[in-house]
């Protein structure tokens, strides 16, 4: 067995053991925290031996799913672990950090919370403050490291593999209409898997020598888990991924406009045929099929009505305090005051990332996030326009497009138990402009 094969075998066994332990003991927050910290310490050991920090970051992202599983209740161990990570990672610096995003992120954090502490428009949620601090620290650490396409894809693959493995014991041991994953939220579980898959799959599709067996196996497993979560947005994300891939690949591979149009139309029809076949084969009693059927028949279910309700309420919250918002974690409190009753479903956010940022953080918070995300987009575009760049970078663009589209209908990735993934993804995009154009396509996940 080769050294590379031994690494893959070892990591697979390790991931399966960790998933099993975390799943069986997920109601014991202290045990989970200690288990996650042990996993992270193992990742640091792996970093020391192989000079590879991809497993460390994959562990951090997985840890966030488990430690943030009760909504806004974030285990303090995560903050401690994140701060400790800065020290060993600094020793592996190969070039100076990306200064501009680092300075901008620190300034945004300090300015916003300084304004809140001085003006006191609302009471600060300690848990949410720690979530934002945790996100800031991870963002800064990422800027201190070199992220090439191979490292990014490796983190995505490890992260996706562990989330898919987690579904196995939940499907076997529990009989639920919708599996919820480590976040204890079917929607969050389905959407985050979709986002990771969309990015990794797209990068592999732009690889000159992709592993077709792995592509098919991972995609089938992903579609199965998305179906089990009953999350409609999962299939919407798959559709957006397919369309984006068709458009970009056709544009890159063919210069003749007429040929481009024909290939796009043909590929789109094939994709629709496959999706129609899958739809017919799916059992009628599946939650996801019932939800989609209702939408196709023009029915407005409680989920859709709830979104319309919180979108309107979120905009009202923004108008109530347009500068600083009503504060993260205070959205339901605003609902009870605004409508004069607490006898209402407990909506904890506005189910739209833009409205969430406006309503909870105001213009200052919204513009802070918008500025950092804009820097990430410009960095990625600069890389994609560089002669000699790897076409796998277009996979990151597709992942970003899917994330933005799905963020219109829910809180992911701003949701506490998925926020670190969003921070990591944006942070590595900020680093793309600093990548050398001579990228080599790999067939490894």
Secondary structure as GFF3:
##gff-version 3
##sequence-region A 1 445
A	DSSP	alpha_helix	3	24	.	.	.	ID=ss1
A	DSSP	alpha_helix	29	50	.	.	.	ID=ss2
A	DSSP	alpha_helix	54	67	.	.	.	ID=ss3
A	DSSP	alpha_helix	76	90	.	.	.	ID=ss4
A	DSSP	alpha_helix	99	119	.	.	.	ID=ss5
A	DSSP	alpha_helix	126	143	.	.	.	ID=ss6
A	DSSP	alpha_helix	149	173	.	.	.	ID=ss7
A	DSSP	alpha_helix	186	205	.	.	.	ID=ss8
A	DSSP	alpha_helix	212	229	.	.	.	ID=ss9
A	DSSP	alpha_helix	232	253	.	.	.	ID=ss10
A	DSSP	alpha_helix	257	281	.	.	.	ID=ss11
A	DSSP	alpha_helix	287	296	.	.	.	ID=ss12
A	DSSP	alpha_helix	302	320	.	.	.	ID=ss13
A	DSSP	alpha_helix	331	339	.	.	.	ID=ss14
A	DSSP	alpha_helix	353	384	.	.	.	ID=ss15
A	DSSP	alpha_helix	393	407	.	.	.	ID=ss16
A	DSSP	alpha_helix	419	431	.	.	.	ID=ss17
A	DSSP	three_ten_helix	432	434	.	.	.	ID=ss18
###
